[in-house]
Structures are given as structure tokens and as C-alpha cells.
């Protein structure tokens, strides 16, 4: 469990805390030897949306601006920041540039993950020009970090179906657009990952970042990665693996074998759980106790913050929700899975407001 | 359009009843009538989906479907109900206007505006078959 409480982490952020939400996550890597400990922050899904010229949708701008401000107030200072994907809404250069301009206020190095909203206009060209490769790995203080581009899809869909990139982007941007196509990491990156992991000791904690969940939850809205099982198989030999993903704009967590899965909140807007789409069956992990309220009640609702404390390779996350009680999801070594410390065996209905 | 078997069955019984007991009432209707009404409804549902995904509905390009994929979390069957955002018991149309004013930064539609009716038809169609739980979100 967390070694630091929220107050210690956010010294000096009292005013902002009182206002409610913090659309940013803090991750602490804790080791037996305390001198090795480090923290990092996690921001995701800003969906910066251009209206015209230099005018952008206010709501989405404010979410990202706030997360940057509050990341800079964190104490201890994170070693670096992860950005979980979907800087832009429609993949435009202007949107990516405007988002990166806001993110340039961060005092730490930022590692980026490609989201589908950053990709399908120009197949990630501008994103890569600004930020570099879309899949890579690095080591930091004894932990192996891997970043995957998990939002690719079948070549036929990408290259043969659409009049231009604008049409392709618009279709993929519509979460419920039935003309969309399932996400995947693909053969090329899987081969790279296999090679990359071959040089890593099996006792090394591995942390994987992807935009889509590396598990199959609901294909209709692409809460889904087509080759999830193959990626999981590559991660299986490692003693402790954590996967962090964006895309879903809601609290999700799961445990598959040695792999813990955690979603990140969005800074833009929340999404309902797939089961609220009455016409279709979804496979939200049974383990996940849903957010009490998951719809856009007001601008910042359910875009709350989470603080992630990774201790001995296990993550404990605290979600602060604007209009609901705080939730903590921590790894339970007895059951070997993440659990809500308060609600896991005493489930709350996902929505009980009028 | 897919009509659920149970609805077709119920209508079949009503039709049979009409034929036996009151063959020439003013409100009698045929299978062709039903098909016409259904296709009229589906036309409006289709238009509703267009409005639901129309960046021009508000002023900032944000569309309804961005936050409500498949019309999820709209719960049309529960209205009228108390809406905290509005501080009163409101209809679905009034709540749609709340969304147009706020996330979409636009102007209210008249409650009998064709686009307003189409939006409600689309949302109701997406939500068809869900049990009525009045007043609940």
C-alpha cells in the first residue's frame, strides 16, 4: 500500500485539491532499498479539439492545462511523465501542436504513447516527427519500461477503404462507428517485443504502456486489442508485470496470471461502461468495481485523478472522483490481484444518482 | 429494421382481435400501415443519428456521440425525472438542451424542432427493450 498520502504528495497544491479533481496519475516504484525508489506521473486522453484557427474546445484544453499544473506541484517530483495517447481529437497538426504546447509546461521528460486520434489522419506522421518512434523500451532504476503502439489495425482497412485521411480519421474517431476496425499491435512489433524482452532478466519488474487495453473487453467500442493474447504470452514468463492503458476514460482493473492491468482516467471526458449500451454484451473484467457515476454530469466529472504507488512491483491506485467518494484499488497479495479496498466485496451500483 | 418477435406477436393478436370483433372500425390498420409507420420512424431515427454525430449542432464541433457512444448513458425511458443539473423535474428534451448549451457550447433547440424529435427517436431506438425504471438515472 501507499507509503505516502495524498497530502504529502501534493504539498502546496491545497487550493487545487479543494477544487476537486486532478487529472493526472502518480506512480511510485518502491524497493526494499529505499534509495532506489522513484515516482512518475501519468496523464492521458486529452482529445485537444480545434474549432477554428487558434480556437480550441475549452473543456478539453482545461483538463490538460490542469493536469500539467498539478503534475508540477507534485512532491516528491516525478522522475518523468508518461502521456497515454490521444493528444488530439482528429489527428490534426494544429491539435497535436497545441496539445504539446500545453504539455511543454511540464518540468520533466515526457514519454509518449500513440493513440488512434493521433494516428489515423496522417498515419502518425506528424506525431512521429514531433515525438519520435511509436514503440520503444528503456530501463530506469531497475525497471524495464516498454511502450507499444496498440492502435494499428488491418492493412486493408487502413489503406484501401477511404477516400482520404480525413474520412479515415473521422470513422476511427467515432467510438461507436460500426465502420471502425479492431485495434492491434501487429506482427512487426510483436517480433520486436520478443527480441526486446529476450535480454531482460525474468525477475526484473516490467511495465508496459499501450493506448488500448491489452485485453479483450468490448469490441464494439474498441476496448479491445486483437492480438492481446499473443502479447500476454510474451509477458507471461516475467515474475511481475504491470500494464497501464488509456483509451477507456474510466476505472478498469484486472489480473490475468502475473499481469496486473490498470486503466488511466482521461483529462477530457468520461465514458459510460460498455454494458450501458443495452444492445450488446460486454466483457468488463468481473474484478472491476465500476465508477459510481460514469457520465458527463459536469465538465470535469469522472476525469478525476489517480495516484499509483507501485510497491514490490505491485500497484496501488487512488482515484479521486469529483462527485463521489475516493476509491483505492490496491494489489492484495493474498488473492494475488488488484482489489478495491472498500468496495470489492461490497459492490456499489454504478449509478445511483437521480 | 428488426422488429422483436414478441412485439410482432402482440400486434398479431391485436390484429386478429380487430378482424373478429370489429372489422370496420375507423382505427383499423393493415400490415402495410404498420410497415409504413415503422419506416417513417426509422427514417427519423436515421436522421437522429446524423444529428447525434453532427459537429454543427453546437458551436465547437463536439458531438453527442463523443460522450454517449451508441446513445449510452442517456436513459430516455426514465424521463421526466429530477435533474440535478437543472434543479427540477425535466423532460429528455430539456436535458438534451443542457448538453447542447454546455459541452457543445450551442443554443437550445425548440422542443418541437425536427432535430430535437430526431435525437429523441434515435436515443429511444438505441435503448429499446430496456426495462422502465422511472426516475432512476
Contacts between the chains, C-beta under 8 A, distances in Angstrom:
chain1	res1	chain2	res2	distance
A	49	B	60	7.3
A	49	B	61	6.1
A	49	B	62	6.8
A	50	B	61	7.7
A	51	B	59	7.6
A	51	B	60	5.1
A	51	B	61	5.6
A	57	B	60	4.8
A	57	B	61	6.9
A	57	B	62	5.9
A	57	B	105	8.0
A	58	B	60	7.6
A	58	B	105	7.5
A	59	B	62	7.9
A	59	B	103	6.4
A	174	B	53	6.6
A	174	B	65	6.2
A	175	B	65	7.2
A	175	B	66	7.8
A	175	B	69	4.3
A	176	B	65	6.0
A	176	B	69	3.7
A	176	B	70	4.5
A	220	B	70	7.3
A	221	B	69	5.5
A	269	B	66	6.9
A	269	B	67	5.1
A	269	B	103	7.5
A	270	B	67	7.5
A	271	B	67	7.2
A	271	B	69	6.9
A	272	B	68	7.3
A	272	B	69	7.5
A	272	B	72	4.3
A	272	B	73	3.9
A	274	B	72	7.9
A	276	B	72	4.5
A	276	B	73	5.5
A	277	B	69	6.9
A	277	B	70	4.3
A	277	B	71	8.0
A	277	B	72	4.6
A	277	B	126	7.7
A	278	B	72	8.0
A	278	B	126	7.4
A	278	B	127	5.8
A	278	B	128	7.8
A	278	B	129	6.5
A	278	B	130	4.6
A	279	B	70	7.0
A	279	B	126	6.9
A	279	B	128	7.9
A	279	B	129	7.7
A	280	B	70	7.7
A	293	B	137	7.9
A	294	B	73	6.8
A	295	B	67	7.2
A	295	B	68	7.8
A	295	B	73	3.9
A	296	B	67	4.8
A	296	B	99	8.0
A	296	B	103	6.4
A	297	B	84	7.5
A	297	B	85	7.1
A	298	B	85	7.1
A	298	B	102	7.8
A	299	B	102	7.5
A	299	B	103	7.5
A	351	B	137	5.0
A	352	B	137	7.5
A	353	B	84	7.0
A	353	B	137	5.1
A	354	B	81	6.1
A	354	B	82	4.9
A	354	B	83	7.8
A	354	B	84	7.1
A	354	B	135	6.2
A	354	B	136	7.0
A	354	B	137	5.8
